[in-house]
Amino acid sequence: MNYQHNKTHTTTTTKNLVRRSTSIALICAITGLLGCNSTSQKTLYDTTDNQPLYAQSASASVSNIKAGNKLSGLAVVTHKGRQVMAIASEKAGITLAAINSDSQALNTQVISQLKGSYGLLDSRQTSQRQWLITADAQTGQPVIFSATQDSDLMSAAATALRETRFQTDALCLYLDKQNNLFAFMLDGYGGGEMRWLWDARKDSLVDITVKQLSLPPGSESCAVDDASAALLVAEEEFGVWQYPAEPEGAWQRHLVAAVKPWGKVQASPIGVKAIAPYHFALFSEQGAAVYRLNNKGTHAEVVAPVKLNAQEIADVAWLNDKLLVLDEAADTIVSAPLAVKKIEKSIATAKQQLAPLPAVYPTVMAKAQTPAMQRRGDAADDPAIWVHPTHPEKSLVLGTNKKWGLFVYDLQGNETQAIATGHINNVDIRQGVRLAPNKKAQDIAIASNRSDNTLTVYTLNNGHVKQVANIATGLNDVYGVCLYAPNKQALYAFINDKDGRFKQYQLIENTAGIDANLVREFHLDSQPEACVANDATGELFIGEEDAGVWLFEANPTASISGRLIAAVGDVLVADVEGLGLINNALGNYLVVSSQGDNSYAIYQAEAPYNYVGSFRVGLNSDNQIDGTSETDGIAITGAALGDHYPQGLLVIQDGFNLMPNQPQNFKYVSWQDVINDLAK
């Protein structure tokens, strides 16, 4: 079904007025703030004590733009190495025009034109390619143009993207550090979606919905500052909100430019446009101001107001040394000169004030994923891998749901078993161990059970998982757990409490079943979770969430003192979560989940435990699998598990399951892919 885009100016205005009056009434009723009945001023910003970034000379009109075409959008693109203006019109289609200026006037030279009816424009470019996105003014269907830098953008075939299920009131692009292109599409009523449009790995169009958006009503304009990966959304009566533009991670917002009485913006904003790194223009119908993001991107400060002879500003763009402004009432374009050197100085200031973006690491893709958990929220937590002794392609993955129990999956990600054990947090496996001299060898899984603060014991018989025991720990709030088998005749379990205490138990088997004896206790200063033991060397690696990775001896008679071998800092960003060990033909490594920047760090698993590199898991357009973020637990094996995992399998908990939005799950990654990408 087609939806009309901005059927008439009257319809849009009426819709805005309803939202505006409702918003103001609600604010006044709740806060009782003074000034709710005052008349809004035409100037956008309280200009007291602000040094101008833009020259304040009279604005000039762009000639050769015919009135009556219902101009609707502005953007800047490249034509034969030269930046030119793209103009959208509801009657004249899209026009590419070069601007020639002298001291008296601005003249346009039409380069190419595409007939049609379009509204909304945004553009992005790399050294090799450029894109222009727009929307059909009659149906609202988004359309994208893509061309190499040495070709005419308007000569490229226009690609109609999938129709939205809403009227598209705002449209903006985001180009990430890997040159993947995304689009944000807003409906003005608080909804919208984020789409992945261009897969940089394949250099091709994909058009995949990444996630649905939740925004305030009245959000009718957006822009993305690629330099800080900040999505900027203008909300009527409030100002500009900043959201993360990256697809993975928590959906959080900050009010970076607020209207009075919460801030200094005086007129209700109707639009926002990114015009330079860390800078955006905020405009109302009668005025505009340029802002710089600062304070780690959670706040913006005005750099300068812009004086323009415009009746009703609908869009802006920065071209060379000019701010171009679409005057909807006059159906023309005006401009104001820019102080370029001051912009460059302001950009340098922003770079000093803003926290740097997360480091760019190699990106691998998941080959498979498990079904989503039944409910949203923090549920999936920690995986473990069981390797089939004779048919590795029949190996299994155990995954915890800390709201329900334990799930079992095959290597394709299909669920094969579900055990309602309780609030299972972490899990670990050892295979072929004897818990008593006269007992048979078994495959054992141990989990930390937060329902009753116990060690929950499972056996695995030919891939079938069975709960066999719950062992009391005496801890108040159990968290992480891991196993240590120095040989096939002994098995130890380490379990920790959120307060930093660790207990080490030796698992035993008697006539009553499986039980455990406490053999050692020690502690860390703050909250730990993950741990992993090296059976061959007797080393125990422990993750302390805010500190880093500690090394202890795993043997029960060893010292209770440890040392920090990898501290939180540039590589590890708190929280330190999952840990895993792998030793095969590709190397002997310790893998650490760096939850704070959605990456995974690799260290040598033997002294001096040197850092090797980091990677992330990104979007897979072929299999429609998203990346991973806010990871809790990981599991890894170096065993060859078939064609997809010839050098081992890494299983990762995904805290934000996208494409589309779903509850959490687990992702499967080939270890060979990780090593290959690190070697590039």
C-alpha positions in Angstrom: 0.0 0.0 0.0 1.2 3.4 -0.9 1.2 6.3 1.6 1.1 9.9 0.4 4.0 12.0 1.5 3.0 15.5 2.8 -0.3 15.5 0.9 -0.7 19.3 1.4 1.1 21.9 3.5 -2.2 22.4 5.3 -2.4 18.7 6.3 1.1 18.7 7.7 0.7 22.0 9.5 -2.6 20.8 11.1 -0.9 17.6 12.3 2.0 19.6 13.7 -0.3 22.1 15.5 -2.2 19.2 17.2 1.0 17.7 18.4 2.4 21.1 19.4 -0.7 22.2 21.5 -0.9 18.8 23.1 2.8 18.8 24.0 2.7 22.3 25.5 -0.5 21.6 27.5 1.1 18.5 28.9 4.3 20.2 29.8 2.5 23.1 31.5 0.2 20.8 33.4 3.1 18.7 34.7 5.7 21.3 35.5 3.7 24.5 36.2 6.5 26.4 34.5 6.1 30.1 34.0 6.0 31.5 30.5 3.7 28.9 28.9 1.4 31.6 27.6 4.1 33.9 26.3 4.4 34.6 22.6 7.4 32.8 20.9 10.0 35.1 19.3 11.1 34.8 15.7 14.8 34.6 16.5 15.9 31.0 17.0 18.6 31.5 19.6 19.4 33.9 22.5 22.5 35.5 20.8 23.9 37.2 23.9 27.7 36.9 24.1 28.0 34.7 21.1 30.8 35.2 18.6 29.6 34.8 15.0 30.9 31.9 13.0 29.1 33.1 9.9 29.6 36.5 8.3 26.6 38.6 8.9 26.3 40.2 5.5 22.9 40.2 3.8 21.9 36.9 2.2 21.9 36.6 -1.5 19.3 34.8 -3.7 20.2 32.1 -6.1 19.1 33.1 -9.6 17.8 30.8 -12.3 15.6 28.9 -9.9 12.1 29.1 -11.3 9.3 29.9 -8.8 6.3 27.6 -8.7 8.3 24.3 -8.7 7.6 23.6 -5.0 11.2 23.1 -3.9 11.4 20.5 -1.2 15.0 19.5 -0.4 18.7 20.4 -0.6 21.9 18.3 -0.6 25.4 18.5 -1.8 26.9 15.9 -4.2 30.0 15.7 -6.4 30.0 16.1 -10.2 33.3 15.6 -12.0 35.4 16.4 -8.9 33.3 19.5 -8.1 30.8 19.9 -5.3 27.4 20.9 -6.7 23.9 21.5 -5.3 21.1 18.9 -5.5 17.7 20.4 -5.4 14.5 18.3 -4.9 11.2 19.6 -6.3 7.6 18.3 -6.2 7.2 19.5 -9.8 10.6 19.6 -11.4 12.2 16.4 -10.0 15.8 16.6 -9.0 18.2 19.1 -10.4 22.0 19.1 -10.1 23.3 22.7 -10.3 26.7 24.3 -10.0 26.8 27.7 -8.3 28.9 30.5 -9.8 29.2 33.6 -7.6 30.6 37.0 -7.6 30.3 39.9 -5.1 26.8 40.8 -6.4 24.9 37.7 -7.2 24.7 33.9 -7.2 24.0 32.2 -10.5 23.3 28.5 -11.1 24.3 26.4 -14.0 22.1 23.3 -14.4 24.2 20.2 -15.0 21.5 17.5 -15.1 17.9 16.9 -14.2 15.7 14.0 -13.4 11.9 14.5 -13.9 9.6 13.4 -11.2 8.1 14.6 -7.9 10.5 14.4 -5.0 10.8 15.6 -1.4 13.5 15.2 1.3 17.2 14.8 0.3 20.4 13.6 1.9 23.7 12.5 0.4 27.0 10.7 1.3 30.2 10.0 -0.5 33.5 8.1 -0.2 36.6 8.5 -2.4 35.0 5.9 -4.8 31.3 6.2 -4.6 28.4 8.6 -3.7 24.8 8.2 -2.9 21.7 10.5 -2.9 18.5 9.5 -1.1 15.1 11.0 -1.6 11.4 10.2 -1.3 8.7 10.2 -3.9 6.6 13.2 -2.9 3.3 11.5 -3.9 3.8 8.0 -2.4 6.5 8.6 0.2 8.5 5.6 -1.2 12.2 6.1 -0.6 14.5 6.2 -3.7 18.3 6.0 -3.8 20.8 6.9 -6.5 24.3 5.4 -6.4 27.2 6.1 -8.7 31.0 6.0 -8.8 32.8 9.3 -8.4 33.7 9.5 -12.1 30.1 9.2 -13.3 27.0 11.4 -13.4 24.8 10.7 -10.4 21.6 11.6 -12.2 22.5 9.2 -15.0 22.5 6.3 -12.6 19.4 4.2 -12.4 17.2 5.3 -9.5 16.5 2.3 -7.2 13.2 2.3 -5.4 13.7 1.0 -1.9 11.1 -1.0 0.0 8.1 1.0 0.9 7.8 2.1 4.5 4.6 1.2 6.5 4.3 4.9 7.4 4.4 8.4 5.9 8.1 9.3 5.7 8.4 12.7 7.3 12.2 12.6 7.7 15.1 10.9 5.9 18.8 10.9 6.7 21.9 8.9 5.9 24.8 7.5 8.0 28.1 6.3 6.6 30.1 4.3 9.2 33.8 3.8 9.4 33.7 0.7 7.2 31.7 2.6 4.5 28.5 0.8 5.2 25.6 3.1 4.4 22.5 3.3 6.6 19.2 5.3 6.4 17.0 6.6 9.2 13.4 7.0 8.2 11.0 8.8 10.6 7.2 9.0 10.6 6.8 12.1 12.7 4.6 10.3 15.2 7.4 8.7 17.2 8.1 5.7 15.0 10.5 4.9 12.2 13.1 2.5 11.1 16.8 2.1 10.5 17.9 0.4 7.3 21.1 -1.0 6.0 21.3 0.2 2.4 24.9 -0.4 1.2 27.1 -3.4 2.1 30.7 -2.2 1.8 32.1 -5.7 1.7 30.1 -6.6 -1.4 29.9 -3.0 -2.7 26.2 -3.5 -3.4 22.7 -2.4 -2.4 21.1 -4.5 0.3 18.0 -2.6 1.8 17.6 -4.5 5.1 15.7 -3.3 8.1 18.1 -3.2 11.0 15.7 -2.1 13.7 12.5 -0.2 14.5 12.9 3.2 16.1 11.2 4.6 19.2 11.2 8.5 19.1 9.1 11.3 20.6 6.0 12.4 18.7 6.8 15.5 16.6 10.2 14.2 15.4 10.0 15.4 11.8 13.7 16.1 11.0 16.9 14.1 11.4 20.6 14.3 10.5 23.6 12.2 11.3 27.0 13.6 12.2 29.2 10.8 10.9 32.3 12.0 12.8 30.7 11.3 16.1 28.3 8.7 15.0 25.4 10.8 16.4 21.9 10.7 15.1 20.3 14.1 15.6 16.5 14.4 15.8 14.6 17.7 16.0 11.5 17.5 18.2 9.0 20.3 18.1 8.8 22.3 21.4 11.8 20.5 22.9 14.9 20.9 20.7 17.4 18.4 19.4 18.0 14.9 20.7 21.1 12.9 20.1 20.9 9.1 19.7 23.7 6.6 18.7 23.8 6.1 15.0 25.6 2.8 15.2 23.2 -0.1 14.6 24.4 -2.1 17.6 24.2 -1.1 21.2 21.7 0.6 23.6 19.2 3.1 22.3 19.9 6.1 24.5 19.3 9.8 24.0 20.5 13.2 25.3 18.8 16.5 24.8 21.7 18.5 23.3 19.9 21.7 22.3 16.7 22.6 24.3 14.1 25.2 23.7 13.3 27.7 26.5 12.7 27.3 29.4 14.9 24.2 29.4 17.5 25.8 27.1 18.3 28.8 25.0 16.5 27.9 21.8 13.7 30.4 21.5 11.7 29.3 18.5 10.3 25.9 17.9 12.8 24.0 15.7 11.5 22.4 12.6 14.7 21.0 11.1 18.3 19.9 11.8 21.1 19.3 9.2 24.7 18.1 9.7 26.9 20.6 7.9 30.4 19.8 9.0 32.2 17.3 11.3 30.7 17.7 14.9 28.5 20.6 13.7 24.8 20.9 12.8 22.4 23.7 11.8 19.2 24.0 13.7 16.5 26.0 12.0 13.0 27.3 12.5 10.8 28.8 9.9 12.4 32.2 10.3 15.9 31.7 11.7 18.9 29.3 12.0 21.9 28.8 14.2 25.0 26.6 14.0 25.8 24.3 16.9 28.9 22.3 17.9 28.6 19.0 19.7 30.8 18.7 22.8 30.9 17.0 26.2 31.3 13.6 24.7 28.4 14.3 22.3 25.8 14.6 25.0 25.6 18.4 24.7 25.8 21.0 22.0 26.6 24.7 22.2 25.7 27.4 19.8 28.5 28.7 17.7 26.7 31.5 15.9 23.3 32.6 14.8 22.7 32.9 11.0 21.0 36.0 9.7 19.0 35.3 6.6 16.4 37.1 4.5 14.2 34.1 4.4 10.4 33.9 5.0 10.1 30.1 5.8 13.2 27.9 6.0 12.6 24.3 5.0 16.1 22.9 4.5 19.8 24.0 4.5 23.1 22.7 3.0 26.7 23.8 3.2 28.4 24.2 -0.2 32.0 25.6 -0.4 31.9 28.8 1.6 28.1 29.3 1.7 25.2 28.2 3.7 22.4 27.5 1.2 18.8 27.8 2.5 15.6 26.6 0.9 12.9 29.3 1.5 9.7 27.4 1.1 7.4 30.4 1.2 9.3 32.2 -1.6 10.0 28.9 -3.4 13.7 29.8 -3.9 17.1 29.3 -2.4 19.1 32.0 -0.5 22.6 31.9 0.9 24.8 33.4 3.5 28.6 33.4 3.4 30.6 31.2 5.8 33.7 32.0 7.7 35.6 28.8 6.7 38.6 29.4 8.9 36.4 29.8 12.0 34.6 26.6 11.1 38.0 24.8 10.9 38.9 26.2 14.3 35.6 25.1 15.7 36.1 21.6 14.3 39.5 21.4 16.0 37.9 22.5 19.3 35.3 19.7 19.0 37.9 17.1 18.4 39.6 18.1 21.7 36.3 18.1 23.6 34.7 15.0 22.3 35.6 11.5 23.4 37.1 9.5 20.5 35.0 7.0 18.8 35.7 3.3 19.5 38.8 2.0 17.6 38.2 0.5 14.2 38.9 -3.2 14.3 38.5 -6.0 11.7 34.9 -7.2 11.3 33.8 -10.8 10.9 30.4 -12.1 10.3 28.4 -14.7 12.1 27.5 -17.8 10.0 24.5 -18.9 12.1 22.5 -17.8 15.1 20.1 -19.4 17.6 16.4 -18.5 17.9 15.6 -15.5 20.0 14.7 -15.9 23.7 11.0 -16.0 24.4 11.0 -12.6 26.1 12.8 -9.3 25.8 15.2 -8.1 28.4 18.5 -9.3 29.7 18.0 -13.0 29.4 20.6 -14.9 27.3 23.9 -14.9 29.0 26.5 -17.6 28.6 27.2 -20.4 26.1 29.3 -23.6 26.3 30.3 -26.1 23.5 30.0 -29.9 23.6 32.1 -31.6 20.9 30.7 -34.9 19.6 33.5 -37.5 20.0 33.0 -39.2 16.6 30.8 -36.9 14.5 31.9 -33.3 15.1 29.2 -31.9 12.9 26.7 -33.2 15.5 28.3 -31.1 18.2 26.0 -28.9 20.4 25.9 -25.5 22.0 24.5 -25.0 25.5 23.1 -21.5 26.2 21.8 -20.1 29.4 18.6 -18.1 29.9 19.0 -16.5 33.3 15.2 -15.9 33.5 14.3 -19.5 32.8 16.9 -22.3 32.4 19.1 -24.0 29.8 18.8 -24.4 26.1 20.6 -26.8 23.7 21.3 -26.0 20.1 22.8 -27.8 17.1 25.5 -26.2 14.9 22.8 -24.7 12.6 21.4 -22.8 15.6 18.3 -24.9 15.9 17.0 -25.6 19.4 17.1 -29.3 20.3 16.3 -29.3 24.0 15.1 -26.9 26.7 15.4 -27.5 30.5 13.5 -25.3 32.9 16.2 -25.3 35.6 15.7 -21.8 37.0 17.8 -18.6 36.7 20.8 -20.2 35.1 23.6 -17.6 34.6 26.9 -19.1 33.5 27.7 -22.6 32.2 30.8 -24.7 31.4 31.6 -28.2 30.2 34.2 -30.9 30.6 34.1 -34.2 28.7 35.3 -37.7 29.6 36.0 -37.1 33.3 35.7 -39.6 36.2 34.4 -38.2 39.5 35.4 -41.3 41.4 37.8 -44.2 40.7 35.1 -46.8 40.3 32.8 -44.6 38.3 32.5 -44.3 34.5 33.8 -41.3 32.5 31.1 -38.7 31.9 30.5 -35.5 30.1 29.6 -32.9 32.8 28.1 -29.4 32.5 28.0 -27.1 35.5 25.9 -23.9 35.8 25.5 -21.2 38.4 21.9 -21.1 39.4 20.7 -17.8 40.8 17.3 -19.2 41.8 18.8 -20.8 44.9 22.5 -19.9 44.7 23.6 -23.4 43.8 25.8 -25.3 41.4 23.5 -27.0 39.0 25.0 -30.2 37.5 24.0 -31.7 34.2 25.2 -34.8 32.4 25.5 -35.2 28.6 24.9 -38.6 27.2 25.3 -38.8 23.5 24.2 -35.2 23.2 21.2 -35.5 25.6 21.4 -33.1 28.5 19.9 -34.1 31.9 19.9 -32.2 35.2 21.2 -34.5 38.0 22.0 -32.4 41.0 21.9 -29.0 42.7 24.8 -28.3 45.1 24.6 -25.6 47.8 27.4 -23.0 47.8 26.7 -20.8 50.8 27.1 -17.7 48.6 24.5 -14.9 48.6 24.4 -14.0 44.9 26.1 -16.5 42.6 27.3 -15.2 39.2 30.1 -16.8 37.2 31.2 -20.4 37.0 34.0 -22.4 35.2 35.5 -25.9 35.3 39.0 -27.2 35.7 40.1 -30.8 34.9 43.9 -31.3 35.5 43.4 -34.9 34.4 40.6 -37.2 33.6 40.3 -38.3 37.2 39.5 -35.0 38.8 37.1 -32.1 38.2 36.9 -28.8 40.0 34.3 -26.0 39.8 35.0 -22.4 40.5 31.9 -20.3 41.4 31.9 -16.6 42.3 29.6 -14.1 44.1 28.9 -10.6 43.0 30.7 -9.4 46.1 34.0 -10.8 44.7 34.2 -14.1 46.6 35.3 -17.3 44.9 34.8 -20.8 46.0 36.6 -23.8 44.5 34.8 -27.2 44.8 36.0 -30.7 43.8 33.2 -32.6 42.2 32.7 -36.2 43.5 30.4 -39.0 42.9 29.1 -41.5 45.5 26.1 -43.8 46.0 23.8 -40.7 46.4 24.9 -39.2 43.2 27.1 -36.2 42.3 28.2 -33.8 45.1 31.1 -31.5 45.8 33.7 -30.7 48.5 34.9 -27.1 49.2 38.7 -27.0 48.7 39.7 -23.3 48.5 38.4 -19.8 48.8 39.7 -16.4 47.6 38.3 -13.1 46.5 38.6 -10.0 44.2 38.0 -6.4 45.2 35.0 -5.9 43.0 32.5 -7.8 40.9 33.8 -10.7 38.8 31.9 -12.9 36.5 33.7 -14.9 33.7 36.4 -17.3 34.4 38.2 -20.0 32.3 40.8 -22.6 33.3 43.6 -24.0 31.2 43.6 -27.7 32.0 47.1 -28.2 30.5 48.9 -25.4 32.4 46.9 -25.1 35.6 46.2 -21.5 35.0 42.9 -19.7 35.9 41.9 -16.5 34.1 39.2 -14.4 35.8 37.4 -11.3 34.5 36.9 -8.5 37.0 34.3 -6.3 35.2 35.8 -2.9 36.0 39.5 -3.9 36.3 40.5 -6.4 33.7 41.7 -10.0 33.5 43.4 -11.7 36.5 45.7 -14.7 36.5 45.5 -17.2 39.4 46.7 -20.8 39.8 43.9 -23.3 39.4 45.2 -26.1 41.6 43.4 -26.3 45.0 46.6 -26.1 47.1 48.0 -23.1 45.2 48.4 -19.6 46.5 45.2 -17.4 46.7 47.1 -14.4 45.2 46.6 -13.4 41.6 48.0 -10.7 39.3 46.4 -8.5 36.7 47.6 -9.4 33.2 45.3 -7.2 31.1 43.9 -4.0 32.5 40.8 -2.1 31.4 42.0 0.8 29.2 42.4 1.4 25.5 41.9 -2.2 24.5 39.5 -3.5 27.1 36.5 -1.3 27.8 34.5 -2.1 30.9 32.7 -4.3 31.5 35.1 -7.2 31.0 32.7 -10.1 30.5 33.2 -13.4 28.7 36.5 -15.4 28.6 37.5 -18.3 26.4 40.7 -20.3 25.6 41.6 -21.9 22.3 44.6 -23.9 21.3 44.9 -25.4 17.8 47.0 -25.1 14.7 46.1 -21.4 14.4 47.6 -20.6 17.8 47.1 -20.6 21.6 44.9 -17.7 22.6 42.8 -16.1 25.3 39.7 -14.3 24.0 38.1 -11.6 26.1 34.7 -9.9 25.6 35.1 -6.1 25.8 31.5 -5.2 26.5 32.0 -1.4 26.6 33.0 -1.1 22.9 31.4 -4.3 21.5 34.7 -5.8 20.6 36.6 -9.0 21.4 40.3 -8.9 22.4 42.8 -11.7 21.7 45.8 -12.3 23.9 48.5 -15.0 23.8 47.5 -17.6 26.3 51.0 -18.1 27.7 53.3 -15.7 29.4 53.8 -12.8 28.9 50.2 -12.9 27.6 50.8 -10.3 24.8 47.9 -8.6 23.2 47.4 -9.9 19.6 44.5 -7.8 18.3 40.8 -7.2 18.5 37.8 -7.7 16.2 34.1 -7.1 16.1 31.2 -9.1 14.6 29.3 -7.1 12.0 26.2 -7.4 9.8 25.8 -10.4 7.5 23.6 -9.4 4.5 23.7 -12.8 2.9 22.3 -14.7 5.9 20.3 -11.8 7.3 22.2 -12.0 10.6 23.2 -8.9 12.6 26.4 -8.3 14.5 26.9 -8.6 18.2 26.9 -6.0 21.0 26.9 -5.8 24.8 28.1 -9.4 25.0 28.0 -11.2 28.3 29.4 -14.8 27.8 31.4 -16.4 25.0 32.6 -20.0 24.4 35.2 -21.3 22.0 36.6 -24.6 20.8 39.6 -25.3 18.5 38.1 -28.6 17.3 37.2 -28.9 13.6 33.4 -28.9 13.4 32.7 -29.4 9.8 33.0 -27.2 6.7 31.7 -24.0 8.3 34.0 -24.2 11.3 37.2 -26.0 10.1 39.4 -24.4 12.7 37.0 -24.1 15.5 33.9 -22.3 16.6 33.3 -19.1 18.7 29.8 -18.7 20.2 28.9 -15.2 21.3 25.9 -13.9 23.4 24.3 -11.0 21.6 22.8 -8.3 23.9 20.9 -6.6 21.1 19.5 -8.9 18.5 18.6 -7.0 15.3 17.5 -7.5 11.7 14.8 -7.3 12.9 14.5 -6.3 16.6 14.2 -9.4 18.7 15.0 -10.7 22.2 18.6 -11.7 22.8 20.3 -14.8 21.3 23.7 -16.4 20.5 25.8 -16.0 17.3 28.2 -18.6 15.8 31.5 -17.3 14.3 34.2 -19.3 12.5 37.5 -19.0 14.3 39.3 -19.3 10.9 37.4 -16.1 9.8 38.7 -14.3 12.8 42.3 -15.2 12.3 42.1 -14.5 8.5 40.7 -11.0 9.1 43.3 -10.2 11.8 46.0 -11.1 9.3 44.8 -8.7 6.6 
